[in-house]
Amino acid sequence: MAFVEPITIKNAIDNVHKKNYLLPAIQREFVWGTDQIERLFDSLMRDYPISSFLFWEVEKANIDNYQFYEFVREYHERDNTHNPKANIDGESGITAILDGQQRLTSLYVGLKGTYAYKLPRRRWDNDSAFPKRKLCLNLLAPADDGDLEYEFKFLTKKESEQSDDRHFWFVVGDILSLTEAVDVNDFLLESDVSEYGKVKFRYANKALFKLYEVIHKNKSINFFLERGESLDKVLNIFIRVNSGGTQLSYSDLLLSIATAQWKEKDAREEITAFVDEINAIGDGFNINKDFVLKSCLVISGFRDIAFKVDNFNQENMLAIEKQWDDITKAIKTAIILISSLGYHRDTLTSNNALIPIAGYLYKIGSPEKFSESSKYKNDRQKIFKWLVMVLLKRTFSGQPDNVLRPIREAINASEDGFPLLEIVNKLKGGNKAISFDEDEIDNLLYYQYGRSYTYSALAFIYPSLDFRNKFHQDHIFPKRLFTRKRLEKCGIKTQDIEFYLEKFDCLANLQLLEGVPNQEKSGKGFHAWINEKYPDKNDRRAYMEKHYIPDVDLTLENFRQFVEEREKLLVAAFKKLLTHEIA
């Protein structure tokens, strides 16, 4: 391995663009956020070192022995996070990046690409929630952040064209067309920057010339070049370089080694495609490679399931490859099941809770239509109770391996359905016990509308619902009534208003309703709605029993008594379900 003469950023970007620089399959994908890219460019402008790079020169004769990928060019948080597989049919060899992918991709995205991330409070399936943004440099003033000197920011085209006395945005990629110093002068003279006064024009001049030097003149890409063709040696270098800090997780290393050691399948292609597939089930999930790889370790039966490099030997990797189709079928069946129980990315508060479910399904052969067939109704009920309990107890927080091992033992020993009781007994007496004491049950009442754990708490008290239908969290007494002004207008006593505002979003005022009834209910007063919807006394009583509605005056003026009485009913229901269902 030799140190080679440094090159400019322009040279490096050209090589990426011409696909002379590629990524070996052992590399993970691009994970930097916009703030990290902006900070990288600020560091370059301040002449800070950005660490050296490690390149691997692969001769044409040996290219076909390995799998290579292109750099991400137009990053999109939802639609384009994966590196495309490279076409390596050219006449010459290639240079693979062993260390520095995140920095090099960031430089490319900042200079020639775009970065699209989701706007807050927009739906994930809304295309307009992901506007394309280009990296821009403010030519009029330094950054407000005291830790930064230059203000770099990813902006939409419309945002970049807006200027005021503190902001004049220069699209950073345009510096590539300013190939000589005179081009920078011409741009400044022809732009509107001079209109903001001599001091700001001077700042703009300094900033833009500095950017020109950083990209075209400074040889800031320092790199070592490895010319060896042994994959074992390259893999060892890669692990040594990337496992010393926190840059690369053990799951990334596992994926890297699996990619290098699987014989029949392309591990990277298989795993990334599978993650995309299962995340698209139902209303969507947020499963990542870590989860899939941890599931492989647990389900494959390895004694040690920790993410440690020592565990990623060839024997284990080949065992996972051999079982891959059965493992992925079990995971997919588990996710289809919990989707049918109403869970999705916002309500599944621990992905690790799925692993025992997938392990059990793997053991019984992942039956077709497990989530629907009456044959498995009892199993589904037990799994649902178990899932809700471990989510509410946050059983998988901290060190999940300490929970996964005993649960796996209980599942492996089971001969009669999902072993809910056996798992409870396995964990009894430890700090991960699934049992609830009275204080923990009382604390469930404090879960609020829209929070991740609230769905589990509500779903638990509706054991008879068919969650394949769409159920919404609904305010029993409409949310729109609970403003100080409206409560005062309704004649609510001053001493009660704080109670109303504190409790209207809590569990005592929430229920699960199917979409259509929830839309019909809308913002009507609860007393008026229930009498209109259920004019028959018996029907009304059945609704009230199903939803734990106390037999009290249901007008807004009696909200305090309603809450106090419904909390008693909910606590009694939780106690009954948490003891009876696991006995």
NORRAQUI-V984140 format. One record per run of one state. SS is the DSSP state (@ for helix, = for strand, . for the rest). FROM is the first residue (numbers start at 0). TO is the last residue. If there is no record, write none. Layout:
<<SS	FROM	TO> <SS	FROM	TO>>
//
This chain:
<<.	0	0> <=	1	6> <.	7	7> <@	8	16> <.	17	19> <=	20	23> <.	24	32> <@	33	44> <.	45	51> <=	52	57> <.	58	58> <@	59	64> <.	65	66> <=	67	68> <.	69	72> <=	73	75> <.	76	78> <=	79	79> <.	80	83> <=	84	84> <.	85	92> <=	93	98> <.	99	99> <@	100	111> <.	112	112> <=	113	115> <.	116	125> <@	126	128> <.	129	131> <=	132	137> <.	138	150> <=	151	154> <.	155	155> <@	156	159> <.	160	162> <=	163	163> <.	164	165> <=	166	166> <.	167	167> <=	168	170> <@	171	176> <.	177	179> <@	180	189> <.	190	191> <@	192	195> <.	196	196> <@	197	216> <.	217	219> <=	220	225> <.	226	229> <@	230	241> <.	242	248> <@	249	260> <.	261	265> <@	266	278> <.	279	287> <@	288	298> <.	299	307> <@	308	310> <.	311	312> <@	313	339> <.	340	351> <@	352	362> <.	363	372> <@	373	392> <.	393	399> <@	400	412> <.	413	418> <@	419	426> <.	427	436> <@	437	445> <.	446	446> <=	447	447> <.	448	450> <@	451	459> <.	460	469> <=	470	474> <.	475	477> <@	478	480> <.	481	482> <@	483	488> <.	489	492> <@	493	502> <.	503	504> <=	505	505> <@	506	508> <=	509	513> <@	514	520> <.	521	524> <@	525	532> <.	533	535> <@	536	545> <.	546	554> <@	555	579> <.	580	582>>
//
